[in-house]
Amino acid sequence: MALSTYSDLKAAIADWAARAGLLADVTPDFVTLTEGLFNHGDEELGFAPLRCRQMETAANLAVTAGAVALPSDFLEVRRVTAATSPVRELSYAEPGWLKEAYPAGQNADAPKFYTIEGDTLRSVANVELVYYRTVPALSDASPTNWLLTTFPNAYLFGGLLHYALYQMNDEATARYLRLLRGAVRGLTRSDMTARAGVFEKRTAAGAY
């Protein structure tokens, strides 16, 4: 069975679960819940959120009156750089501390900090925001994304995990959680190798 579109994925989950009739209405929920795991993780399941280079993007944000809305697909900051001359990488500061430490505001030509309140990034200068974005949600209107194309097994095992939870099947839940963790570890390892290559540990001076 092909596994390259949203329809393929729903059919595969139903096929693996051998419950196509029962799952017709709830399979889309399993996909949505799986995307929630990728984006945010789940402490109860012991599942860390997915973070890899395909989720990274950059946006130039024009600040007005010290504030600018975060992108709608924002998940987590990678880097915030003030568009000053020279450019300056900013550090995060807790909002209350920043207001107390700089009651009159920071120097717009040489800022040091940014903060985030709700869906708003606060800075005294325009910034370049490098951030992790959400995994694009699958739907009938958006039938594929980079994760389904690159690692369909992660989506499949995630859907089957939520089917097992739906069925309150502890044995199947443990099995598919293990498989999903393995798929995500494989993706993370592949990401690290793509970024930096494969390093060999030296066993002696000048030797490998």
N, C-alpha and C positions, 0 to 999 in steps of 0.2 A: 504493500500500500504506500502510495506517495504521501509525504508529510511536509507539504510546503505552503499550505494555505490554512486559514481559519477553519474552513469546512473539512479539510483533511484531518486537522487536529481533533475536532469534535468527533469525527467518525472513528479515528484511531482510539481515542479514550473509550468510546462506547464499545468498540470491537475488543479491546484488551480487557475491559470489564465484563464483556459478554452480557450486557444488559441494555442493549440499544433502545428498546421500548421504554424502559423506566427512565433512561437518562436524557430523553429528547428535550425535556424542558429545563433540566438542571445542569447539563454539560457546560453551557455558556458561563454559568456561575463558577464552575470549577476553573475555567480559564481565567476569569477575572480575579478570583482568589489567588491563583498562582502568580499572576502579575503583581498582586499586593505583596506576596512573599518576596519576589525579586526586588521590588522597590524598597520595602521597609523591613523585611525579615519578620521573625516571630520568636519572641523570647520563650514562650511556653514550649514551642517545638524545638528550641535550640537551633534555630535557622538564622544565620547572619544574612543581611541584605547583600544582593549582588552589586558589585562595583567593578567595572572594567572600562577599558578605553572606549568601547563603542558607546558608552553612556556619557562620555565627556563631550562637552561643547563649550563654546565661548560666546559671550554677548557683550557688546559695548553699550553701557547704560548711561543715559544722560540724566544727571541728577538735577532736580528742581527743588529749591528751598531745602536742601539737605536730605532729600528722600527720593527714592525711585522704586517702582514696583518690581518684585522679583519675576523672572519668567514663569509662565504658567506651568511649565514642565520641570521646575526646579526641585531638586532633591537635597543636594548637599554641596557646600562650597569646596572647590579645589584650590582656587587662588583668587584674590581680589587685588587688582593693580590700579592705582590712581593714575589718571591720564595727565600727570604733571610733567614738567621738564626739569630734571629727568623723571622718568616714570618711577613710582615707588610702590613696592608691594606692601599692602596694608595687613595689619594683624587684627584679629577679632577682639572686641572688648564688650563686656556685659553692658547693656544699655544704661543701667543705673550708675555704674562706675564711670562710664564715659561722660555722662551729664555732670557728674560731680567733679571729675577731674578737669573737664573743659567747659565750665559754665558759659563762657563766651564763644565757644566753638574752637575747633582746631584751625591752624594756619592752612588756608586753602592751597597754598603753594608748596607746603611740605607736611601733608597729613601723615599720621602714623596708624590710625585705627579706623575700622568700620564697625557697624553693628547691624543686627537684624532684629526687627520687631514685627511679629506676624508675617505678612507677605511683603514687607517693606525693608529694603536695604537702605541704611542711612550712612551718608558720607558727605564730606564737604567738597569733594571733587568728583567729576565724572570718572567712571571706573570701567575697566575690563573685568568681567566676571567669568572665570572658568569654573564650570560646575558639572556635577553629575545630574543628568536628566532622567526622568522616568522612562521605563521601557514603553515604547509606543503600544497602546492598547489594541489588541486584535478585535475585529468586528467584521460583520458582513461587508461594511463599506470600506474597511481597511484590513484586507484579508491576510496580509503578511507583514513582517518586520524583520529587522536584522537578527534578532535572537531566534526566531523560528527558522529562519534560513540557515543560520550557522550552527545552532545547537537545538534541534527539534526534540532531542531526548529530554532536555530540561523541561520543556513545556509538557511533554507527554507524562513524565514521571510526576510533575506537579499536579496535573489534572487527575491522575490516578491516586495520588496522595489524598486529594480532597474528596474523591469518590470513596476511598476507604474511611475517611473521617465521617462522611455522610452516612455510610453504612455502619458506623461504630464498630469497625473491624480492627481491633488493636494489632493483630498480626500483620495484616496487609498495610496498615498505617506505618508500622515500623519498617517494613520492607521497602515501601515506596519512598519514605523519608530518607532511608539510607541511599537508595538509588539517586534521588534528587540531589542530596548532598554531594555524592560522587560526581554527578554531572556538572554541578556548579564548581566543585574543586577543579575539575578538568578545564573548565572555561577560564577560571582564575589563573591556573598554571599556564595555560596557553597565552593568556594576556601578559603575564610577567615575562615569558620568553619572547613574545613579540616586541615588548618594550626594550628589553635589555640584552637579548640573546641568551645563550646557554653558557654559564660559567663553569669552569672546571677548577676544583680545589687543588692548590699546590700542595704536594706532600713533602717537598724539600725545597731548599733555596734553589731557584733556577730550574726546577723540575716540576712535572705534572704527574 
